[in-house]
């Protein structure tokens, strides 16, 4: 089987269920961005996360493939996929993972910048791409996504943030706190009038 089909050379792609749409459509943007989340999680896992985080994210990658398949389907034909779609239990599983990871973390007292350890930086990158995927899903203009899809992506970004902090803890590296810039002192300007 060849990897190239040439069917997309006209700028369209096929959805599950047979319809062809422009590659620049909001639906393709949504499932393409979900694919990016999955790839960035793969990068994060390649940084050698601790077994807890790696296990949680291994399941998450499977979830994201399922979610992407749903979004790449002609609306109303999801039953043709022959798979169980994500539901409230999947989001609840992410919430349990967040709670488990937070048990070891010190309370969050300030905003933190992406960084610290290489693992945390990779997880923060995945978090930001996940937020973009959530926005892309909400922007689909043909048929709104199911609420379970939006909730899952929202929880996933929270999980990735928490796992980034957890990765720094495991690496013995402090989170990078955000220190707001000090306000500039206002200076009075004198204007001279010429006569």
N, C-alpha and C positions, 0 to 999 in steps of 0.2 A: 504494500500500500504506500503510495507516494504521499509525502507531507504536504505538497502543494497541489491545490485543485484548480486554481485559476478562476474559480467561480466568483471570487471577491474582487477581481480586477476591475469591475465596473463601480466599485465603491459601495457595494451592498454586501450583506451577510445574511445567512439563513438562521432563522429561529427554530427551536424545536417546535414541531407542529406545521412546518412548511412555509411560513411566510418569509419574505425577504424584506429587509429594512436597510436604510442607509447606515453605514458604519458610524456616522456622526449623530445617530439618533440618541435621544436621552436614555432609552432602554439599553442600548449597547454601551453607552457611557457608564451606566450603573453597574452592569455585570462585569464590564472591563475593570472598573475601579475595585470591585469586590475581588477580582483576580489579582489586582495589585496588592491588596491587603494580604492575600494568601501568600504571595511571593515575598513580601516584606517580613511576614511571620517566618517563612522559610529561612530568610537571612538571619533573623534573630535566633532561631533554633540552631543555626550553624555556628553561632558564637559559643556554644557549649553551655546552655542554661542548666540550672540545677534540675534534678529528675522531676520534681513537682511541676515546675513551670513547663518543662519540655513535654511532660505527659498531658498537661492541660492543653497546650498549644497543638499537640499532635491531633487531638480530637477536634480542636477548633478548625484546623485545616480541612478536615473531612467535612465539617459543617459548612464551611465557606464554599466548598465545591458544590454541595447540595444547594446552597442558597444561590450560587451563580447559575446553576442549571435551571432553577425556578425562574430567575429573572430572564434567562435566555430562551424562555418558552413563550409561545404565543399565548397571551392572556386568555384564561378560560380552558386551556388544554393541558394544565399541569398534571392531570391524572394520567396522561400519556407517558409521563416520565418514568413511571413504574418505581417510584421511590417515596419514602416517607419524608415529607417536608418538615422544616424546622417548626417548633411550636413553643409554647410557654415553658415547657419543661427544659428545653435547651437553654433559654435565658436564665432559668432558675439554677441550672448547673453552673453557668458562668458566675452567678451571684454567690454560690457556695464557694467557688474557687477564689473569688475576691475576698470573701470573709476569711477563708483559710490563710491566704497570703497576708492579710492585714494583721493577723494575730501576733506576728513577730515584729511588725513595723512600729516605730515610734509615731505618736500622733503627728499629723500634718499641721504645721503652724504657719506655713507660708506657701506661696506658689513655688514650684521648682522648675528649673530650666531643664530641657532635654540634655542628658549627658551623665557624667559620672563614669561608670564602667562602660566598656564596649557593648556588653549585653544590654544595659539599660538604654544606651543611646539607640540601639537597634529596635528595642521595644517601643521607645518613644516615637521613632519613625513609623513603625507599624500603627501606632495609635493615631498619628495625624492622618495617615492614609485611610484608616478606618473611619475617621470623622468625615473625610471627603467622600468616602463611599456612602455613608449615611445621607449626606446632602444630595449625592447623585441619585440615590434611590428615591428620596423625597421629591426630586425634580422630574421624575419620569412623567411624561405628558400623555401617554396613551391610556394607561390604567394604573391607578395607585397601587403601591405594594401593600401586601397584607401587613397588618399591625405587628405580627410576630417577627417579620423580617426587620422592620425598623427598630423594634425593641431589642432584638438580638444584636444588631450592630451597635446600638447605644451601650448595651452592657459590655460588649466586646471592647469598646474603646476604654471603658472604665477598668476592665480587667487588664488591658495592656499597660495602662498607667500604673496600676497597682503592682503588676509584675515587674515593671521597670524599677520601681522603688525597692521591691523585693530583691531584684538582681543586684542592685547597689549594696543592699544589706549583706547579701551572701558574698559579695566580692570585697567587703570591708571598705567600701567607698561611700563617702557622704553624698547624699543628694545635693544637687547644686541649687541653693536657694536663689530666688529672684529678689534682688534688691532694687526697689524703684529708684529711679534717678531723683536726686534732690531737685526741688523746684528752684528755678532761677530767681534770684532776687530781682525785683522790679526796680529799675533805675529811672529816675526822673530825667527827662531830657528837657533842656532849656532851649527854647527857640529864640533866636535873636531876630529882631525886626530892624530892617534897614530903613533909614529915613533920608 
